[in-house]
Amino acid sequence: MLMRGGTSKGSYFVADDLPDDPAARDDLLMRVMGTPDARQIDGLGGAHPLTSKVAIVGRSARRGVDLDYLFLQLGVERPTVSDRQNCGNLLAGVGPFALERGLLDPMPGDAYAASVRVHMVNTDSVAVATFPILDGAPDYAGLGDLAERTSIDGVPGTAGAITLDFEDVAGGSCGALLPTGRVLDVIDDVEVTMIDTGMPVVVMRAADLGVVGDEAPAELEADDDLRRRLESIRLQAGPLMNLGDVTDASVPKLCLVSPPKGAGQLTTRTFIPHRCHEAIGVLGAVSVATAALLPGSPAADIADLGDDATRLVLEHPTGSFTTSIAVEVGEHGAIEVRRAGIVRTARKLMDGTAFPRR
């Protein structure tokens, strides 16, 4: 099934329909998606990292968990398949997809919403996804009397709101919220916060890299000097974040922050990691928002938090992204992320048979 999840698009598969061997599975998926090829002309991929994604969903054998969700990021021009990160955008479509595929118990005809506990295999963490139901099926458009319709920047129109609440996501990839044990580090004379609240991200001030921070993604991508500096920082951050050699990895992401230009708390430009995101990823946004709540971080120095420090609006190239974060700083500076939640939407685009190239 081809679905839009949040501001991404991906192919969703039932786990039992794919080979058990990871190498055979990855080979099949590259042939399905048309990787490697800059246009992915011979497959389902959309020639961009945001549309070269796969969600693998199955029933979970874990107590108190409904579904297992494995996210795979496929390269576009390079023959790579990475499981080293989550994708909160595609997570938005996991519950509806599972209901469509019979992986969840049938919904009563009068049900207006379903909440499912999803084990995010990539980081061994759990999220609770709540999505609207109409006549026993996913209510993608939010047409039910009790459904909430919402819009998210980067996606036209409105759709049924899907609430995602993340549990214990801090350090899922890096082993700790702050893998170096510090809020502030310096790489190549640039102050950075290396953080993992579900997505490993290196957060730094745009001004420290010689840019304003509100440039269009294409302008930033065309800045060869900026790209070289960012890649140098990323490669050094990999081992410091317990990610090892990240030369061919899709993490860590890199986020340039600057003062808000509108009603938000922070302006962001995110590299994922080599292309500049037209918006910002779900868990990347959670990591950046968390950094903005940590005194002494580049994001905290810039963020205009206002009266409600738990609701942060991050501005991005195509609009804004609202997060709900609760951080508690305890004795001896111990930091605990008490809550991380966001709202997304999803939609089924196509259901059919894919024919992988031979």
Steps between C-alpha positions, in 0.01 A plus 500: 500500500630843407420753772572855595603516862540856629724683253656181363383231261589135513420141411344299785541123517374226731806344662395144410489592130875575486804270523623425852863541394589873525732488197234339280238740634714807430582379150130452426409842636766676295360335189146600600599861567732546201819552701768592400398760244473877532145494360401157638330477164467120510334476840263656753747745656447870443863605435535663841587369849155605625332271247750212502374346820363163611290400801485132597214421737398184682317377806713526811574214737593750773273526800295817496602587143280465192736546206865484402616769258836492326596805295749475215653801323601411146763693316406667175822514300689257723405134562447538874233384741529638854321398818698741719218745560127524563253689284223669694330613180443148367407397855181703450384249239589183691172468695271562202707266282484226763123533521472487120713183493319319781790524743267653762170368634200628304363829627137528616279686260447781748869545586629849428868454589760229559814514712779253430832445670776475241843354567745702291750225423779734389546648847319244717254762622122534510258756362126524549320592178137613513315530168138565398262220398184519289276196440777269621763631258771769523349847464782659302303814413363552851137484386359344817287712732755468782813516284734795519609637164832670481757627254875457515739730317648336193180306418206659314153499651380347825472143628416305813735575789729217611657550842842347570630477856852366540616300800864463605637628169797681655823330399335239281778517239790650697449341840431830677312823449836681493747236379805703605347579839513871419245752375772689310792369294725664242583346161708692246464812717120477478291462817262204469253299701504132411165359607281194451131521588400233251722643224875576524542867412788748514352842581701817429446870437461591133704817560799293614502342154483836323135484391186678619298184547189593303640430154315274258616135507630521143716800590654317795555185296683706236743638761791259453706649783209463741442142391868412555498653848180322595629165378823545696296568815271204431784254448664607825170493687428139400752334735431758773131403485581126520394457137844400372602576144205684345652554155227294334234548769191720495565616857573723675282772351629858514282792603587868463299718736437874490255748655133456401374703206130454583296383798719201580777456754782400267586492129651175373680374192565126517738290293392134478799476481606617151179650370334797670154399624205691357347478849634312804467136600275398789761357734757748376261773613463330838879493542541865400214611725653307789834672438322836517396417858855425617669810642831571332421337167518701175125445455418618852709813450285595202154361574224739599312269738236741626262398778446137398838326496344160425352598163763588244428601143791442265495701180628325187515574125136413430334609823525389862493190718347494848648276769394432858806428713540475876857491634595474866846590629561320828776484756856526376369616162337169406264556205183301443263534206158452661288532187543536128190526284400627157205499258527367144268380225522211253323381188482183295612585147502163323447136586622242253780278376857617454710338229872516591751514220683172446 
